[in-house]
Amino acid sequence: MQYLGFLWELVTPILQISVYWFVFGFGIREGRDIDGVAFLPWLVSGIIVWFFISPAITTTARSVYSRIGLVSKMSFPLSTIPAYVLLSLLYRHFGMIVVSFVLLAFFGYYPGWHTFWLIYLLISAVALLYALALLTSALTTIIRDLQNLLMSVMRMMLYLTPIFWLPTGWVQQVLQLNPLYYLVEGYRSMFLGTDWIVENWEWGIYYWAIVIVLFFVGSNVHMRFRRYFIDYI
C-alpha cells in the first residue's frame, strides 16, 4: 500500500535535486555561485522543466505501440494518443512549479511580471514535445530499437544542456542549437526574473522554426505509416 500517493511524484524529483546539489554544488563547484546566483536556485530554476521534458519524450515515443492493441479495432485517431500521454504528465509539472516557487522565495526570488512568461514557456514546451511525439511514436512503432537509442540520447542531453553548468564561447553557440537549451534557459529566466528570453529573441525564432519543421515532418510520417502500425506489433 502506498501512503504518499501523488506525493511520490514530487518527492522523487526533490531527492534527485538534493543529490545533484550536493555533487555539483558542493563537490564540483565547491559552493561557488553562477552569474551571481547561488547554485541551488540556479539549479532548481533550470532542472524543473527537464523533469517534464525527459519523461515526456521517452513516454510519448512508446505511447502508440504500447496502446495499439486497445484501439486497433475501433475508430480512434492514433495521433491523439501521444497528446493524451503528454498532457497527463503536466499535472506533476505543475506541482513541481509550485514547489519551485516556494523554494526560490526562500532565496529572495519572488513571482512578478516575469512569471507570466510561464504561459508562453508551457505552450512552447508542449508544442515541441508534441511535434517530437508524432515523429518518435511512429518511428519507434516501426523500429523498436529506437526507444533504447532515444533513452540513451536523453541521458546525454541532461549534461549537454545548461542544467549543471554554464557553457561559454563557441561551446555555448553550438549547444544552443539544441532547442531544449532554449526551454531550460527560458524557465531559468522566468524563475529568476532575468531578461534572457527578451534579449535572445533570435533564438526564440530559431526555436519555433525547429518546432514547425518537426511538426511538419512528424505529422507526415505519422499519417503515412499509421495504417500499418498494427502490422508492426
C-alpha positions in Angstrom: 0.0 0.0 0.0 1.3 3.5 -0.9 0.6 6.0 1.8 2.1 9.1 0.0 0.4 8.5 -3.4 0.7 11.6 -5.6 3.4 13.0 -3.3 5.9 10.5 -4.7 5.6 12.4 -7.9 7.1 15.3 -6.1 9.4 13.5 -3.6 11.4 11.7 -6.3 12.5 14.8 -8.2 13.2 16.6 -4.9 15.5 13.8 -3.9 17.2 14.0 -7.2 17.7 17.7 -6.9 19.3 17.2 -3.5 21.8 14.7 -4.9 22.7 17.0 -7.8 23.0 19.9 -5.4 25.4 18.0 -3.2 27.5 16.6 -6.1 27.7 19.6 -8.3 27.1 22.4 -5.9 29.4 21.3 -3.1 31.6 18.7 -4.7 32.5 20.1 -8.1 31.7 23.8 -7.7 32.7 24.0 -4.0 29.7 26.2 -3.2 30.5 28.9 -5.8 27.7 31.0 -7.4 26.9 31.1 -11.1 26.4 34.5 -12.5 25.8 35.9 -9.0 23.1 33.3 -8.3 23.5 30.6 -5.6 23.9 27.2 -7.1 20.7 25.7 -5.6 18.2 28.3 -7.0 20.2 28.3 -10.3 19.9 24.5 -10.5 16.2 24.3 -9.5 15.1 27.0 -11.9 16.6 25.1 -14.8 16.1 21.5 -13.9 12.4 21.8 -13.3 11.5 21.8 -16.9 13.8 18.8 -17.5 11.7 16.7 -15.2 8.9 17.3 -17.6 10.8 17.1 -20.9 12.7 13.9 -20.3 9.9 11.6 -19.3 7.6 13.3 -21.9 9.9 12.5 -24.7 10.6 8.9 -23.7 7.0 8.1 -22.7 5.3 9.6 -25.8 7.7 7.7 -28.0 6.3 4.4 -26.9 2.8 5.6 -26.5 1.4 4.2 -29.7 2.9 0.7 -29.8 2.1 0.2 -26.1 -1.6 1.0 -26.7 -2.2 0.0 -30.3 -3.9 -3.2 -29.2 -6.5 -1.3 -27.3 -7.5 0.9 -30.2 -6.8 -1.3 -33.2 -10.4 -2.4 -33.5 -12.1 0.9 -33.1 -12.2 4.1 -35.0 -9.7 6.1 -32.9 -7.4 8.8 -34.1 -3.9 7.5 -33.2 -2.4 11.0 -33.3 -4.3 11.8 -30.1 -2.5 9.1 -28.1 0.8 11.0 -27.8 -1.2 14.1 -27.0 -3.1 12.4 -24.2 0.1 10.9 -22.7 1.9 14.3 -22.9 -1.0 16.2 -21.2 -1.2 13.5 -18.5 2.4 14.4 -17.4 1.5 18.1 -17.0 0.0 17.7 -13.5 3.3 16.6 -12.0 5.0 19.5 -13.8 2.5 22.0 -12.3 3.2 20.5 -8.9 6.9 20.9 -9.3 6.5 24.5 -10.5 4.6 25.4 -7.3 7.3 23.7 -5.2 10.0 25.7 -7.1 8.3 29.0 -6.5 8.1 28.2 -2.7 11.8 27.2 -2.6 13.0 30.1 -4.6 11.1 32.5 -2.4 13.4 31.5 0.5 16.3 32.8 -1.6 14.6 36.1 -2.4 13.3 35.2 -5.9 9.6 36.1 -5.8 6.9 35.9 -8.6 6.5 39.1 -10.5 5.6 40.2 -14.0 8.3 37.9 -15.4 6.2 35.0 -14.1 3.7 35.5 -16.9 6.4 34.1 -19.2 5.4 30.7 -17.8 2.3 30.7 -20.1 4.5 31.2 -23.1 7.0 28.6 -21.9 4.4 26.0 -21.3 2.9 26.4 -24.8 6.4 26.3 -26.2 7.3 23.1 -24.4 4.1 21.3 -25.2 4.4 22.3 -28.9 7.9 21.0 -29.2 7.2 17.8 -27.3 4.0 17.0 -29.3 5.9 17.6 -32.6 8.6 15.2 -31.4 6.0 12.7 -30.2 4.3 12.5 -33.6 7.6 11.6 -35.1 9.1 9.3 -32.4 5.9 7.4 -31.7 5.6 6.4 -35.4 9.3 5.5 -35.7 9.6 3.5 -32.5 6.5 1.5 -33.5 8.2 0.5 -36.7 11.7 0.2 -35.3 11.5 -0.7 -31.6 15.3 -0.3 -31.0 14.9 3.4 -31.4 13.3 3.6 -28.0 16.5 2.4 -26.4 18.5 4.9 -28.5 16.2 7.7 -27.5 16.6 6.9 -23.8 20.4 7.0 -24.2 20.2 10.3 -26.1 18.1 11.8 -23.3 20.7 10.8 -20.7 23.4 12.6 -22.7 21.2 15.6 -23.2 20.9 16.0 -19.4 24.6 17.1 -19.4 24.6 18.9 -22.8 22.0 21.4 -21.7 22.8 24.2 -19.2 21.4 22.5 -16.1 24.5 21.8 -14.1 27.0 24.1 -15.8 27.0 27.3 -17.8 28.7 27.0 -21.2 30.5 29.9 -22.8 32.1 30.9 -26.1 31.8 28.7 -29.1 30.6 25.8 -26.9 27.6 27.8 -25.9 26.8 28.7 -29.5 26.9 25.0 -30.5 24.8 23.8 -27.6 22.2 26.5 -28.2 21.3 24.7 -31.5 19.6 22.2 -29.2 16.0 23.5 -28.7 16.0 22.1 -25.2 18.6 24.7 -24.3 16.0 27.5 -25.1 13.5 25.9 -22.7 15.9 25.4 -19.9 17.2 29.0 -20.0 13.7 30.3 -20.6 12.5 28.7 -17.4 15.5 29.9 -15.5 14.9 33.4 -16.8 11.2 33.2 -15.7 12.0 31.9 -12.2 15.0 34.2 -11.5 13.4 37.3 -13.1 16.1 38.0 -15.8 15.5 39.2 -19.3 17.1 36.3 -21.1 14.1 35.5 -23.2 13.7 39.0 -24.5 17.4 39.5 -25.0 17.7 36.3 -27.0 14.6 36.7 -29.2 16.6 35.4 -32.2 16.9 32.0 -30.5 13.1 32.2 -30.0 12.6 32.5 -33.7 15.0 29.6 -34.3 13.2 27.5 -31.7 9.8 27.9 -33.3 11.3 27.2 -36.7 12.5 23.9 -35.3 9.1 23.2 -33.8 7.3 23.9 -37.2 9.7 21.7 -39.1 9.4 18.8 -36.6 5.6 19.1 -36.6 5.5 19.0 -40.4 7.9 16.0 -40.6 6.3 14.2 -37.7 2.7 14.6 -38.8 3.6 13.4 -42.3 5.5 10.4 -41.0 2.7 9.6 -38.6 -0.1 9.9 -41.2 1.9 7.9 -43.8 2.6 4.9 -41.5 -0.3 4.8 -39.0 -2.4 2.4 -41.1 0.5 -0.1 -40.9 1.1 0.3 -37.1 -0.8 -2.8 -36.2 1.4 -4.9 -38.6 4.5 -4.0 -36.5 3.1 -5.1 -33.2 
